[in-house]
Amino acid sequence: MSQDALKVAAAEQALEYIEEGMRVGLGTGSTAAKFVEALGRKVAQGFKVTCVATSEVTQAQALALGIQMSTLDDQPYLDITVDGADEIDGALRLIKGGGGALLREKIVATASGGMIVIADASKQVETLGAFPLPLEVVPFGLAATRNMISALAIDVGCEGDIRMRTLSDGAPFRTDSGNLILDCHFGRIPAPEELDEALKLVPGVVENGLFIGIADLAIIAGSDGLTVIGAEESDFP
Ligand SMILES: O=C[C@H](O)[C@H](O)[C@H](O)COP(=O)(O)O
């Protein structure tokens, strides 16, 4: 099975958890896009949900599919969010933000009664950190912010690489909120909770890509089938 087909399989399984009338947070990235596509097909058959997007890209995709969209200002509480991840460990701790949407993703997931993560098996890890941890930082005081990050008392010091829009145009990537992304190559993050707490104390860091205690369920598609980590279907969300 191709990686694309695995993403579709996880996305379609997540659709089973969506009930008519739910308020649904829509994630960002190639896997979340498969879920939005699948939901769009269901909506085209008359299924009714109200959704909130975690990025402008997802908003545009969902609107094009005829999905009814709202905002967290109109719907400050959502029933469920379905999103992808860059890494997932056995305790449902995640690294997210490979597409730069981590801030809105964390706001939307935290405003939801439950979060389902969908991924292909390549995202499953023993220890987080091989994927560089994205941090959303304000442009003001960038050099000072990077100094503070590299001074954090964690095993591997790292000031973070400024994410560029493309490799060639020399312009930094900007998030939907106008901020920058620093990609931090920690290699291994054996104590994600500690790193999360430490990063929260750096004033220029708006948010970091560690999602701890947020995801309730992960649907992981591998060539040998689907694996579900987390709450049982019967008591979720
Ligand atoms: O900012 C982007 C998100 O956190 C994505 O959900 C994450 O990067 C996974 O993306 P993909 O499904 O494309 O691997």
PDBQT file of the ligand as one rigid body, heavy atoms in Angstrom, charges set to zero:
ROOT
HETATM    1  O1  LIG A 301       1.605  22.090  10.697  1.00  0.00    +0.000 OA
HETATM    2  C1  LIG A 301       1.223  21.023  10.218  1.00  0.00    +0.000 C 
HETATM    3  C2  LIG A 301       0.672  19.921  10.960  1.00  0.00    +0.000 C 
HETATM    4  O2  LIG A 301       1.049  19.807  12.286  1.00  0.00    +0.000 OA
HETATM    5  C3  LIG A 301       0.550  18.588  10.250  1.00  0.00    +0.000 C 
HETATM    6  O3  LIG A 301      -0.572  17.953  10.791  1.00  0.00    +0.000 OA
HETATM    7  C4  LIG A 301       1.770  17.696  10.383  1.00  0.00    +0.000 C 
HETATM    8  O4  LIG A 301       2.914  18.386   9.904  1.00  0.00    +0.000 OA
HETATM    9  C5  LIG A 301       1.612  16.381   9.622  1.00  0.00    +0.000 C 
HETATM   10  O5  LIG A 301       1.489  16.638   8.270  1.00  0.00    +0.000 OA
HETATM   11  P1  LIG A 301       1.371  15.475   7.197  1.00  0.00    +0.000 P 
HETATM   12  O6  LIG A 301       0.094  14.789   7.417  1.00  0.00    +0.000 OA
HETATM   13  O7  LIG A 301       1.442  16.192   5.868  1.00  0.00    +0.000 OA
HETATM   14  O8  LIG A 301       2.575  14.592   7.390  1.00  0.00    +0.000 OA
ENDROOT
TORSDOF 0
